[in-house]
Structures are given as structure tokens and as C-alpha cells.
Amino acid sequence: MEFARRITRLPRPYQADHAEEAQARFPTLGGDLRELIGNTAGCSPYLRQLMQSEAEWLPGALDAPEDALAALMQDVRAIEGDPSNPLRQAKRRVALLLGLADLAGVWPLEMVTQALTDFADLACAAALRHAVGNEIRRGKLPGMTEDDLRDGAGMVVLAMGKMGAGELNYSSDIDLICLYDETRFDADANHEARAGFVRATRRMAAILGENTAEGYVFRTDLRLRPDPGVTPVCMSMAAAERYYESLGRTWERAAYIKARPCAGDFAAGHRFLDTLTPFVWRRHLDFAAIEDAHNMRLRIRAHKGLGADLGGPLDLMGHNMKLGRGGIREIEFFTQTRQLIVGGRDPSLRMRGTVEGLEGLAEKDWIPPGVAGDLAAHYRFHREVEHRLQMLRDQQTHDLPETDEGMARLAAFMGRDAADLKDELLSRLTAVDGVIERFFKPEGDDAAAADAEQGAWLDEKVIARWPTYPALRSDRAGQIFRRLRPDILSRLSRTSHPEEALLAFDGFLAGLPAGVQVFSLFEANPQLLDLLVDIAGTAPALARYLSRNAAVLDAVIAGDFFAAWPGRVALRADLTARLAREGDYEARLIAARHWRREWHFRIGVHHLRGLIDAATSARHYADLAEAVLSSLWPEVVHEFSAKHGPPPGRGACLLGMGSLGVRALNAASDLDLIVIYDADGAEASEGRRPLASGAYYARLTQAMISALTVQMAGGRLYEVDMRLRPSGNQGPVATSLAAFRDYQQTRAWGWEHLALTRARSVAGDPALGAEIEAFRVSLIAGIAARTDAPARLAAAVSDMRARIAASKAPDGPLDAKMGPGRLQDVQLIAQAATLISGTARQGTQAGLGAGTALGWWTADEARQLSQAAALCREVHMAARLLGDAALDADHLGAGARAFVLREAGKADIPALVSALAAASNAAAAIIDTALARAGAGQTIPNTAEQEGAP
């Protein structure tokens, strides 16, 4: 027999006479199969009874067990009429075949539980079809006919719990939620339809759960529905959705991890589950779920009378393998809670199965692989013990025997020695208990003396006002914070300047609108407190930003926060995938804000901690902005096209100007943009509300600006400056390609040509972008070829420098941007050199090299200009990370001062001020001389071949 060849283990007979009787009933079976039949009957009264009732069927089933199981399933699908008795016969046979296959090791645990689940699905479908059919035939479901039975006439049965996960145990009840799609009925017929579905649900439950002379199919539990004490057993999807939106609790979120449609209207069921996605899966890392789950564990234990089992040594006798310490539910809670924490950010972790969930969490580094492997092994062992307990008498029990005789029977059923089994049970339960308690059980408050000792180093008046802050107004937030407070005070006390760090942390706490989520995050990830204290002590403005945007801390513990920078291409792919998961345009705009905020914070932290320098952080900020623009533009176009039709002609291109164009943004940069389009002869768009081509692209540009700048959940993406477009604020927000060419060739001012040296396509149609770039290169070459270009441009640049100096004086000695010889001044002369050289290469270094080749300065002077620009950039980048204004030496905290000095490579502030002054004075003199030479048509001979020229 096929079955016999695959036997890998056997029970031992506990009652020899029962074993002999069963073997005599099947005289044709021999060898291990004979032993399996006898030994099973000698342990399990239930399976012995099933062997008696299914004696004629069993031998044939054992010849080809997979075929026998498939035939049973097909028989259930083919049931017509009242399914009560056919389902009960099928259940007996499924239980007998699966029980023997499980005991003999012929089928693994996962196959057994999945087969039980598949049968439960079919049983629900048969019972639902019959019950709903009765209501239709009686005319109690308005408008429905027999044809509507294919999808339950709008009613769906959701499988919850172990059934939802494909993990039904041997004598499990089934947890179901029954809903109907109210949109399939007229409003005035909805009440009658609901009454019909309620009757159908009750009839379905009776078909499955009533214990008749033929037995039962599945005990059915309908209490997982919203507020079961007052709601009908079948309710409309709209009512259920309203409940979860307003009153849903954490345990209900956890329950829906495993939910799936199993019978009826599958399409409506999936739509309903999709609407619950924001309820189940939070966008942020939801560490508050840990305490919710822990409290739920304690309530379950108290309700089941297991409160005394919370501490001390484990007692195996009568121990509950499901709900007791170290049991099945503990592993499930651990897995589901971790999934709730991170599944909102990572949809790949929304799997239903427990072992599958553990493996996924380990693969994504949310739990150690060793812990996942151990818990999975313990889970499988616990489930096999659970099956043996239930197979004995078909009882929905999870309790180990309370007597030595009972334990001896269980050991025999498992083919084990009783003492060895007890040792393994105790070892595994204790191991699980240790892991789970470390995860769930929050530590108690430190002693008041320890708290007072830490606080003695700090200003008591500051600490005393913390309970008045919004984040600490709720009892739950206060409870969590009291557990954190000693550690926070200790970390603040250990900083080099505790009082400054305390005030900065106080600013963070004062600005925090709510505390439960953030404090839970800190409690589960203490290393984040170090980062917060570091940020608070160095960059108080960044700490205040954190208080308004605490969700960015999720990214720190997401596994790759300190990994290498992925680059523009990978960033764009990541954001594009993120946006694709959102259901509508507004949700995509919000998702883009959350995404950008996390990456922006990461760049700042890397810079603050010295993991990257100023030049690298400038490139990273630019990569981030370009990824946002290139991913968001197609979304804006798609949304706009829905009303006004696709873009007429070739489309549009976004040019990044200024710092964006040369990939050198800072933490507070806005985006300088120009939008150029080519209607290619098309006069208007083709859509529901067509627009003339010019109006189309103007309004499309405004839509893009709004997408970037409008204040939403998550704030703005960027501020946008479009004053560099042709004619500035007086010109249209979007310029046609022909008009752009004409303007640049005939009417543009010198400063506009200078700005063009930093232009670069950052989003939109690639072919159009390439054509604009070719025109830019040609234009710059043409300007350089004009004989009077150097003199005219020198005069224009001199005039610009004078106007800048008159309109905006440097904001103190540490203002690295404004002033002669400082960052903006060096960038301006580099742009001029680029324009006159005709090379069209973007960037300050390229411009300085061009100036050397032109003979405007020597190679050594070019190095001086480059060094001055680098020092100014380092100070300016640090200033923008620390705040919105230039650095004020008198108000710099110790941490901020150390950061700025580290970036600049100086020992103290006076040395930095002196170095900035010396470098900028020398640079200003070089620039003055270069402009004078250019204006007079003079050059330094042979400078193009000077050794080491940039």
C-alpha cells in the first residue's frame, strides 16, 4: 500500500485489548499499517470509533491517500440539497485519514492543517449555498435569483484565526465573520435583505455545528464580528467598516492579519479587506501594539483562570498548551505583534501563517534568525502535541493531562517515553516563555532614588514641567514615559553638556503632539534615545523638527538606515513602487511626503554624525529631490490627464536650475525649476474637458507646483521657485520650446545666460530633455564666440555683485554664503567663466577650470578659489542643517559648535572666523582682478598649460 511505504513513526498502544480488536477488524492490513491501526485504537477512543464506522472505506483510502482526500473534497463540492448528513460523513472520513497520516508521519503538520482548512472552506461554501438558496426561494432576498448563488447573493464568509491562516487544528472550531454587500440592494430593501442573511447565517452555523446522530462538521464561532453582543450575526460591510474606523481595537487588527474570504462573494470580501488595510496596517512603525498585545495576554489569562501561572516554575500537569506560558498563543502573539509593528511599511510581511511570518520577519532582520528558527520549531512541536490531545476524544482541548495515567496515554500516543516527553515539554515551554516575556513584559519603574540621583544633575524646574506637555496628558503615555524617564535622565546626564541637552530634549518633548507611539518606539528601541540625545545636544532645531515628525524615527530601525547611499536610480524605483501601492492621488502625495521626509532625515543624521561630508550630503539632497520630481511628475500628469486628456504633442520637461542643476542642495533648499513643453503643432488636448495647449501646460505646471508645495499630512515636499523662467514672474509658468529658444537667443539678460550654465533636465520627457540640453550647449558656445562677450559679461557680473552687496549684507562673520569672496560670489564668477569658455559643463569646479583656461586666473589662484568655496560650503551646509539662519557664534550650543568646527577642520570659533575672512578676502581679490582682466580683454599667458590647473 502507498500509505504503508511512507510511515516514519508509530504510536504505542496504551490499551492492548483495544489495539487487538481494531487489528482484527482489518485482517487484510499487515506490517506497519497493522501496527498503526491497532496502536492508534489502543490510545484514542475517538479514532477507534471512526475506524468502526468507516471500516469499509478505510482500506481503499489507505491504498492512495492523496486520491482519497481529493475524492472527498470533490464529493463535498458536488453536494446538492441539504448538505448536513453528507458533510458529516465527509468530516468523519477526513478526520480519520488525516489523523492516521499525521500519527504515522506520512503527511507533515502543514499539509494536515491545510487539508483541514480546505475541507472547512468547502463545508462553509456548501452550507452557505444551501442556506442562502432557501432565502432566495422564499423571496426573502429582494431581487436575487438562483443565478446569484454563485457568489452568495452578495454575502461573504470571512475565515479568521487559524482557518484564515490555513492552520486549523484537529478538533478546532472555526471563527467566521459574515457580511453582505449592501450595495447590491436598493435602500428600501436593505432591511429585508439583512434579515434574510441573518437567517441564512444561523442556518449555516446550525448545519455545520449541530451535534446530531451523525456527529457534527465544525463548531462555529461568530463572535469575532464587531461588537457581537449587540450586532446581528450577519451585518452590512458599510456598518462593519464604520465600526473598525471608529472603534476598532488592536486585537481586532491582529485578527484581520489572518482574515480571508472562504465562501460566498469573494470579490466583495476582498474589496472589504482592502478598505480595512489602513486600519490593520499603520503607516508608521506601531510599537504601541506591543503593550496592547501584552495587556491582551494578561486579560486572556485572567479570563481563563490562568492568572496564577504568570510566574514561578512551570507545572506541566494540566498546563494549557495554547494559552498557558510558553504556549501556542504566545508564539502567535509574538509574530502578529511584530507584523503589526512593521507590516504597514513593508507589505511583504503581511503573510497569514505563523511560521511563514517568523521566517519573513527574520529575513527582513526584524528578529534574529536563531529566534525565528527556534520559535518555529517550538510552534510545530506544540501543534503536534495539541493534535494528539484533541485526537484522543475529539475534544477542543489544549490542556495537558492532570494525572500520570493521562500523561502516559499521551506519551504512548506520540510514541514517546513519558519521562522524555515531560522533559521536552518543559524545555520547550520554558524556552518560549523566556523569549516572549523578554519581548512583551515591560520593565517596572526604576527606584525613585535612582531617578532622583540622575535628576540631581539636571534642572529640576525643566523636568517638573514635563507632565504638563500634550504628549504626556494621557494616562497611557504617562505610564510608558515613567518607565523611560530614568534612562532618559541618565543619558542626558552623561552628555558633555547636560543642561544644554536637557533644554534641547525639553524642546522636543514640548513640541510632541502625542506620546504613546513615540514613547513605545523608544521603549522597544532604546538605541533611539542615544540618537535623540545626540541630535538634541547638537542640533536643537532638528530635535524640534523630530517632535513634529517623529515618524521619521521609523526609518532608523528599518534595517538599512546606516547603509550606503542607494543613488538616484534606486531612490526613484523605491518611491515609484511606494506610490504604486496607494489607492488614489491624494494618498500618493501623502506617501511621497512621508517617504521624502525619512530620506531627508537620514541625510541630515549621516551628516551630523560625520558619516558623510558636506559635499556628499549636498549630492544626496539633490538625488533625493530629483527622485521626488521624476517619480511625482508622471503621477501629476496622469491625474491631470483624467480630466483634460493626455499632454498634447511631445509633452514637457522640468529643468532643474541653480543648486538643483549642479546637484548641490542643502537641508533647507527650495527647488529652482523651469517647465518647457513642445505641443508639436497640437492646438489643444483631447479629453473630457480639452484645453488649448498653452493653457494645458500652464495648468499642468500649477498642478505640479501644488503637488510639491501644498501643506498635507507630512507637510510639504519642497518650496518651489520659478523666477528663473523666461521673463521671470511676468512670464507664463510653462514655456514652449520655440518661445524658450527665441527668448534665450534674442531677449535674455546676461544673468539669465549665467543661470543657464547650471540648468539640467530632472524630469519629464527624456527626448525633449535631450533636445533642450543640445540647445543649451549650442547657445553657450554661440555666446562664447561673440567677440565682445568677455567685456560685456564682466560688466554685467560686476553690476550684479554691486547690487547683491547693496541689497543684502552678510549676516555676521560666519555667514558663508553672502559677501565678497564667499560661496555665492565664487559660484557667480565660475558661471561667468563657464559661459565665456563655451564648455557648458555644470558645476563650480568646472567653471574654475574654465577660468584658468581663459587666463582669468592662475592655477594657484583657482585652487584658492576652490578652497574658499569648499570652506564656505562646509560652513553653509552645517548652518542649514542646524537652522534657517547664518551661524551666530554667541548662540551656538556646545554640540553645534563641535559639529561646525569638525566640518570646517578648525580648532575653535575664532580660528574659523579668521580662516573664513582670509579665504574670502583672497577670493574676492582674485575675482576683482579676473573681472578687470576680462573687461579689458587681458589674460595671463600660457595658463591653459599650467601644471595642476583644475
N, C-alpha and C positions, 0 to 999 in steps of 0.2 A: 504493500500500500504506500502511496505517495506520502501520506502523513507520517507513517512509521519511520521512514528513512530519515526524517528531519527532526526526530526527537532528540533534544540535547539535555533534558533534565526530567526528573520524575519526583512526584510526592512520595511519601511513605504512608502506608495505611495506619490510621490511628485505631480503627475498629476492624479487626481482621475478618469478622463474620460478614460485615457489610461488603468488604472487598471481594470475598469469595462469592457472595450472592450475585454481585454485578458481573463478575467474570463468567459465571455460569449462564448469565442472560445473553452473553455474546460469545458463543462457543467457536465461532469462525475466526475470532481475533486471537492472535498469538504474539509472543515476544514482548517487546517494549510496549506495544499497543495494549496488550492484555494487562500488563502491569499498570499502565496509565489509567485504564478504565477501573480496575479494581482498587488501586491506591487512592484514586480520586473519590470514589464512592465510599471508601473507608474513612475519609476525612470530612466530606461535605454532604450533609443530608440533602441540600438543595440540588446539587448536581446529580446525586444518586436518584432523586425523584425525576429529574429531567431525563435521565437515561431510561427509566422505566417507561415514561410516556412517549418517548421518541425512539424506542428500541428498533423499530423497523427502518426508520430514516437514517439513523446514525452511521451504520457501517458503510453505506453508499457515500455519505458525505465525507467520511474519512479517506475514501479512495482518491478524491480530488477536492481538497478543502476549498481552494480558491474558486473552483467552478461551483461548488455547493453554495458558497456565500453569494456569488454573483447571481445564481438562480433564485436565492431567497430575496435578494433586492429586486430582481425583475418581477417576481410574483407580487411584491408589495406595490410596485408601480402599476401593475395590471389590475389591481383590486377595483371592482365595481360594486356599487351598492354600499350597504353598511359594512365598514371595514373592521368592526370591533373584534369579531372572532378570528378572521384571517390575520389580523395584526398580532393577536395574542399567540397564535400558533407560530408565526414567524419569529416573534420575540423569544419563545422557548428554544427554538432551533438555533437562532443567533447566539443566545446566551450559552447554550451547550457547546456549540462549535468553538466559539471564541474562548470559553473557559478552558476547554481541553487544549486548544492551541497555545494559550497563554501559559498554562501549567507546564506544558511539555517544551516550551521554548521554541515551538515551531514558528510562531509569529512574534515579532518584537512588540514591546509595550506600545509604541507609537502606532503600529498597524492595528492593534486591538482597540485602542481608544478611538482611532479614526473610523474603524468599521462600526463601532457602537454609535458614533456620531452620525455616520452616513445613514444608518438604519433609523435613527431618531429623526433625521431630516425627512426621510421618505414617509415615516409614520405620521409626522405632523402634516405633511402635504396631503396624505390620504384622508386623515381626519378632518382637515380644513375643507377639502374639496367636498366631502360629504355634508358637513355642517352648513357651509355657505350655500351649497346646492339646495338644501332643504329650504333655506330662507328665500332663495330666488324662486323656487317652485311655488312657495306660498305667497309670492308677491310682496315680500317684506323688504326687499331692497329695490327701491324705485329705479326704474329704467334699466335694471340689469337682466340679462338673459343667460341661458345655459352657455352661450359662447363666452361669456365673461368669466366662467370658471377657470379658464386657462391662467388668469392672473389673480385669482381670488376675488374678483369683482372689486378690486381696489384695496383689499385687506392684505396686510403683510404680517408674518410672524417673524420676529427677530429672535435669533438664538443668542443667549447671553452666557456668561460664565464659561464653564468647561465645554459645553456644547458649542458655543460660539467659536472656541479655540480649537475644536476638533480633539478634545481631550476628555470625553465622557468616561467616567469610571464605571465599574462593572454593574453596580446597583444604584447608579446615580438617578436623582430626579433631574428634570430638565427645567431650566429657568428661561421663561419666554416673556417677551413683551409684544402685545398685539395692538396694532394700529391700523387705521384705514385712511385712505386718501380722500379727504372731504371735497376736493376739487372735482371729483367725478360725479358729484350730486348737486342738484340745484339747492340753493339756500333753504327753501321751504321744505325740502325733502331730507335735509341733513339729520333732523331729529329721528325720523323714522329709520333712516339708514343706520344710525348709531345703535338704536335698539336692536335692529336685526343683527348687526355684527356682535353685539354683546351676547345675544342668544347663541350665535354661531360659536363664539369663543368658549362659552360654557359647555356647549355640546362637544366641541373638540377636546376640551380638557377631560370631559367625562369619558369619551371614547378611549383616550389614552390612559387615564389614571384610575378608573373604577376597577376594583378588585373583584372580578366575577369568578364563576366556577372554572373559567378558562384561564384565570390569572389576570395580570394587568400588563400594559405595554410600558408606560413610563409614568411615574409620579410627576405631576406637573405643578410648577410653582410660578404664579403670575404676579408675585409681589414686588418684582423689581421695577414695575411701571411707576410713573410719577405719583407720589402721594397715594399709595394703594388703599389707605384707609377711607378715602372719600371719592376716589375716581373710579369709573367703570372699568371692567376688565379689558375692554377694547375702547380706545379713545382716538380722537382725530389727531392727525400728525401736527396740525396747527396748534392744538391745545398742548400737546407734548412739547413742541418747540418753545412755546411761551413759558412753560414751566421751567425748562432747563435754562433758558436765557435769564430768568429772574430768580429762581430758587435752587437751581442745581447745585449739588454738593460734591466734594472731592471724591467720595466713594462712588458716586454715580458717574463721574468722569472715568474713574478706573474701570467701572463695569463696562463702559462703552468701548474700551480698548478691544475687547473680545467680541463685540456685537457684530452680527451679520444677518442678512435675510436668509431664512431657511425654507420658507413656504409662502405661497401667495404671490403678491405683486412685487417681484424682485426689483423692478426698475424704480418703483415708488420707494421701496425700502432703501435702496442705495441713495436716492435723492435725499431722503430724510437724514441718513447718516452723514451725507455731505454737509447738510445745513448745521449739523452738530459739531463739525470739525473745530470751529473756533472755541466752542465750549470745552471739548475734550482736550484739545492740543493748544496750549497757550503759546503766544509768540515768544515770550521770554522764558528763560530757564526758571522753572517753577519750584524752587526749593521749599516753599511753604508747604508743598504736598507731603514732605517728609513728616512734619509734625501732625498733619491731618491724618495720615495713614497710621502713625504711631497711636494717636488717640483712638482711632477706629479699632486697632488691635486690642487696646485695653478695654474698650466697650464690649467687643465681642467676647472677650474672655470673661468679663464680669457677667454678661448676659447668659453665657453657657455654664456659669458656675466654675470657671477655671481661674478665678482670681488668686486662689492660694498657690497656684502653680507658677507664680511670677518670679520666684526667687528660690535659692537653695538648690540642693541636688535634685535631679530628675527622678521621678518614680515611674518605672515602666508599667506597673500594674494599673490597667485602666487608662493609661495615657492616651490622649486624643491625637491620632496621627495627622489629622487635618488642622485642628485649631489650637492644639497644645504647643508648648515651647518647642522650637526646632522643627515644627511640622510643615505640612504641605502649604498651608495658607501663608506661613511666614515667607517661604521662598517666592510664592506668587506676589505677595505684597511688596517684597524687595524689588522684584523685577518690574512690576507695574508702576511702582512709585518712581523708579529710575526712568521708566519710559515716559511717565507724565512730566518729569522734570525736563527732559531733553527732546521729546518727540515733537514738540511744536516747532523746534528749529531744524530737526532732522527727520523728514518723513520716512526715511528708510528704517527707522526704529519703531514704527507703528505696527509691528507684527503682533499676531494674536497669541501665538503659542508661548508657553513659559520657557522651555528650553531654547527655542528659537530666539526669544527675547534676550536671554542671557548671552547667547552666542553673539547676537548683534551688538549688544552693549559692550562686550569685551572687544569685539573687532573695532569699534569706534573709540576704544580706550576710556570708556566711562566706568568700567570696573576692571580690576586685574583679571587677566585670562585664567590664572590659577583659581581665583574665587569663583569665576563663572563655571569652570570645569567641575570644581568640587560641588557647587550647588546643583548643577545639572545631574551629576551622579547621585547625589543625595535625593534629589527630586524623583528620579526614576526608581530608586530603591523604595522610597516612601510610597510611591504609587503602586508598586507591586505588592507591598505589604497591605495597602488599602484594598487592593483587588482580592487578595486572599481572605481578608476579614469579611468582605462582602459576599464572596463566593460560598462561604460556609453555609449560610442560611438565607441568602438573597435579602440581606438587611442593609439598609443605608446607614451603616455604622462605620465609624472611624476609630473606635476605641479598642485598644489592645485588651486582651483578656485580663480579668481581675483575679484569676486563680491560676495555680500552677498547671492544673489539668487543661485549662483553656489554652495556656501558652504552649503546652506540649502538643495539643492538637494543631495549633497554628504552625509550630515548627515542623511537624510531620507533613503538613500540607505544603510547606515550602521546601521539603526535602532537606531540612536542616536539623542539626542538634540544637536542643532548646537552649543550652547554656551559650553556645556560639551565637545563636540568633539574638539572645538578650544582649550580649556584648556588642554586637554590631549595631543593634538598635540604639543602645545607649550612646555609643561612639558617634553615630551619625546625627542623632538628635542634638547631642551636646555641641557638635561642630557647627551645625546650622544655627543653633541658638546663639553661639558666640558671634558669628558673622552678623546675624540680624540685629542683635542687641547693640553692637557697636555702630551699626548704621542708623537705627531708629532712636535709641534711648538718649534723649538729651541730657547733658550733664547738669547737675544741680548748681545753684549759685555758689560761688566761692564764699569762703567765710567773710563776714563783714570786716574783720580785722585786716584781711589781705587786701580787700577793696580800699579800705581806709589808708593802708600803707602806700598803695600806688597813688591814690588821690592826694596824699600829703605833698607830693612833689609838684602838684598842679594847682591851678587857681580854682578854689572851691566854688567861687561865685559863678564861674562859667559852667562848671559841672552841675551846679544846683538848678540851672535854668533848663537843662535838657528835658525834664519831664513835661515842660510846658509846650514843647515843639509839636507841630502837627503830626510828625512821624511817630510820636510816642503817645498819642491820645487814646488809641485802642488798648484794651486790656491785653490782647494777644501780642501786639507789638511790644508793649512794655515788658511782658513776661520774657520774650525772646531777648530783648535788649539787656535785661538784668542779668541774663546768663552770659552775654557778651561783654558787659561793661568791665569786669576785672581785666580781661585780656586786652581790651582797647586801651584802658588806662596804663596797663603795663607796657604796651608797645609805644604809646605816646611818651611815657617816662623815659624810655630807652633811646629816644632820638637825641641828636646832638643839641637841639634847641627845643626842649619840651613845651615851653609856653607858646612859642610860635606854632608848633604843630597842633597844640590843643586848640588855639584860636582858629586855625585853618579847618580842623575837624569839626569844630563848632559851627563854622560857616556851612560845611557840607550838611551837617545834621539839621541845621535851621532851615535849609532850603529843600529838604527832602519832604515831598508832599505826603508820603505814606511809608510805613516802615516794615510791614510784615514780610513782604517779598525780599527786600534788600537785607534785612536782618537775618532772615532764613538763609539767604545766599551766603552771608558771612559765616554763619554758624556751621554750614556744611562745608565751607571752603575757607578755613582760617587764613590761608596764604593771601587771600584778597585783602585782608586787613593790613598786611605789610605793604601791599601796593597802594592802598588808600592812604595810609600814613605817610608813605614816601611822596605821593602826589600832593597831599595836603601840606607837607612840610616844604615842598619845593615850589609848587605852582598852585597857590590858593584859588586862582581863577579857574583852573582846571578842576579843582575839587568842587567848586560851586557848580561848574558845568555837570559834573558827575551827579550832584544831588538832583538836578533836573532831568538827567538822562541816565539813571542808574542801570537801565537795561543793557548799556554797553558793557557792563562787567560780565555779562553772559559770555561775551567773546573771549574773555581772558581764560575761562576754564573750558573752552570748547575744544582744546587739544592742540591747536596749531597757532595760538596767539603769538608765540615767540619763534615761529618757524621762519624760514627765509621768505622774502617778498616774492609773491607769485608772478608779478608782471601784469602789463595791461591786458594781454590776450586772455589770461586765466581769470583776471578780475571781471572782464566783460562777460565771459562764459558763465561765471558764477552768478553774476547779477541777472543775466538773461534767464538762467534757469530758475532763479528765485522769483522773478516776475511772472514766469510762466505758470507757477503754482497758484497764483492769486486769481480769484474769480472775476474781478471787474477792474475797471480803470482806476477808480479811487483806491482800491486795495493795493494795486500795483504801485501807485505813487507813495502810499504809506510804507509799503515794503521797501521801496528804494531808499526812503529816508532812514529806516532802521538799519538797512544794510550799509549805507554810506557812513552813518554815524559810528558804527562799530569799527569799520576800517579806518576812519579818520582818527578815532580814539587810539587805535593800535599804533598808527604812525607817531602820534604825539608821545605815547608811553615809550616807544622804542627810542625816540629822540631824547626824551627826558632821562632815560636810564643809560644813555651812551651806547646803545646797540647800533645806532646809525648816526652819521654826522649830518650837518646842516644841508650839504649839497644833496645827499642821498634822500633825506626827508623831503626836500623840495621836489625831487623827481617822483617820489612816491605820492605826494599830494597831487601832482599833475596826472600821474597814472590813474589815480582814483577818480579825478574829475573827468578824464576822458572816458573811462569805463562807464560812468554815470551818463554822460552825454550820448555816447554811441549806443547804449542799451535803451535809454529812455526815448530817444528820437523816434525809433520805429513804433513804440507804443503810442506816442502822441499822434503820429501820422495815422496809425490805424484807427484811433478813436475819432480823430477829426474826419477821416475818410468815410466813416459810417454815416455821417450826415451830408457831407459835401462832395463825396466821391474821391477817387484816388488823385494824387497830385498830378496836375496837367503837365504834359511834357516830360522832361528828364528828371524832375524832382529838384531837391535843394541840397545845399551843403552848408555845414556850420564851420566857420573859420575861427579857430582859437587865436586870439591876439595877446599881446603883452606877455605876462609871465606864463600864461597857459600855453601860448605859442612856443615858447622856448623851454617848456617843461621845468618851470622853476617856481611853483606856487609855495605859499606858506600856510600856516594853520588857519589864518583868518582871511585868505584871499577871496575876492569875488572873481567872477569869470568875465573876461572881455570877449565878446562874441560879435561876429558879423554873419548874417544869413544871406546867401546868394542862391538864386534859383534860375533855372532855364526852362521856360514854358515851351520852348522849341516850336513856336508857331501856334500853339493851342490858345484859343481865346478865353476858354472857361473850362471849369471842371465838369465832370459828368456824374451827378449824384442826385439824391432826393432834393437837395437844395443847392443847385450849382452856383458857383461864384466865378466872377471874372478872375483871370489868372493872377493879376496883381493883388486883388483883394484876397484871393485864396491864400497866397503865400504870406501876406501880411498877417492875416488872422491865424494861420498855422504857426507863424513865429510867435505871436502873442500867446498862443496855447502852450508852446514850448517854454516860454518865459514863465508863465503861470505854473506849469508843472514843476519848474525848478524853484520858484520863489514863494509860492503860496504857503502860508502857515497851516500845517496839518499836524496830526498826531506824529510826533517825531520831528517837529519843527520844519525848517526849510531845508532844501538841498543846498542851494547856493544863492547868493545875491548875484545879479547879472548886470553888467554894464555894456551898453550897446552904442556908446557915444563915438566909437571909432569907425562906425559905418559912414558911407559917403554922406556928406552934408551934416553929419553929427545928429543932434536931436531934431534938426529941421527936416531930415530926410526920412524916407519910409523905413520901417523896421526891417523889411526884406527888400533886397536889391536884385534886379535881374542881371544876368551875366553881361548882357550887352551894355546896360547902364553902368555897371561897375567898371567895365573896360573903358568906356568913354570918359567916365569921371576921372579915373586914375591917369589917363593919358592927356586929358585936356584941362581939368579944373582942380585937381587935388593940390593941397598945400604941401609944403616941404615936410611938415611934421607928419602928414598922412603917409607920405612915402617912407618916412622913417619907421612908422608903425608897421608898414607892410613887410619890413625886414624880419619881423618876428611872427608873421602870420603862418598858420598851418591848419590844414583840414583835420577836424577832430570827429566829425560825424556826418552822416548823410550819404548821398550817392558817391561811391568811390570814383567813378569815371568823371563825374563833374568836378570832384575834388582834384583829380589829377590835371584836368584842363585848367583849373584856376591856378594851380601851382606852376604849370608851364607858363601861363600868362605872367605870374608874379616874377618868375626868373627872367623872362624876356623884358619885362618892364624895367626891372632893376638894372639889367645890362644896358638897356637903352638910355636910362638916366645917366649911368656912369660914362657913357660915350659922349655926352654933351661937353663941349669944351669949357663952358662956364660953370659946370656942376660943382666943382670943389669950392669955388669962391661963393657962389650963391648959397650952398648948403652951410658953409662956415658962418655966413652972416645969419642964416636962419637959426642955426643952433645957438649962436651967441645970443641972439634975441630971446630964444626960448629959455636959456639959462638965466637971463636977466629977469624975465617975467616970473619964472619959478621962484627965484630968490626974493623978489619983491612981494609975492603973494603968500609965501609960506616959509617962515624961518625955521631952522632946526629946533626941535623940541628938547633942548638940553644937550649936554656933551655926549650922551650915549645914544642920540638919535642917529642911527647908522644909515638911514635912507636918505634924508634930506640934507642938503648943504653941498657946497663946492667940494668936489673930490670924493663924495660919498657914493653910496650904491647907485642911486638914480642918475647921478652925474656921469659915472663911469659907463653905465648902460647906454646913456644917450650918445656919448661920443663913439662907443662901439657900434651903435646902429648907424651913425653917420659914416664911419669907416666902411661898414658893410655895404652901404648904399653906393658910395663912391667907387668902391673896388669892383662892383658889379658881380660879386660872387654869389649873393643871395643865400648864403649859409646862415641859419639861425643861431643865436646864442652870443653871449658876451665874449667868450674866448675866441670864437671865430672872428668877431669884429675887431678884437685887439690884434689878432694875427693879420687881418686885412690892413689895419692902420700901419703896422710895421712894414708890410709890403708896399704901401703907398708912400712911405717915407715921412709919415707924420710924427713918428717917434722911433727911438732905437729899440733894439730887442731888450735891453736892460730896463728901459722905461716901460715897455709893455709888461715886463714881469712886475714892475712896481704897481702898475695899474691893476694887474690881475690879483696881486696880493692885497691891495687895498680893497678891491671888490670882494675878495674872499672873506677878509676880516669883517667888513660891513655886513655881508650876507650872514655870517655866523651869528653876529650880534642881533641882526634884524630878525632872523628866524627864531632865535631864542626869545626875543621880545614878543613876537607874535604868538608863541606858544604860551607864554606867561600871562599875556593880557592884550588889550587892544591898543595901548599907547606905547610910546617910546619908553625905554627903561629910565627909571628915576633912582639914582644911586642912594638917595636918602631914605627911600621907602622899600628897598629891596630886602626881603627876608633872607635869613642865612642860607636856607636851602636854595632859593632862587639865585642868590649871589654866587653860590658854589657852582650851580649849573652854568650860568653865563660865563664865569671865569674858565670853567673846564672847556666849554665850546670855543672860547677865544684863545685858550692856551696862555692865559696871563695869571700872575700870582695874586693880584688884588685889583680893586676897582681903580685906584689912581693909575696903576700901570696900564690898565685897559683904556682909560680916558686918554692917557698920554699917547698910547700906540695908535688909537683912532685918529687923534689930532695930527700926529706926524704923518701917518699914511695918507690921510685925506688932503693934507696941505701939499704933500708931494704930488699926489694925483692931480689936484687942482692946477698946480703949476704946469704939469705936463699937458693937461688938456688945454689950458690957456695958450701955451706955446704951439700946440698942434693946430688949434683953430687959426692962430695967426699965420702959421705957415700955409695952411690950406687956403686962407683968404688971399694970401699974396702969391699963391701958385708956387710956393717953395717946397722942397723936400730934402730929406737927409740922403746923401748919395749912397748907393750900394746897400741900402738897408734890407733889400729883399734877400740878400745872401748872408746876412748877419748870423753868426753861429747862435743856435738856440732860440731863434725867433719863434714865437708861438704859432 
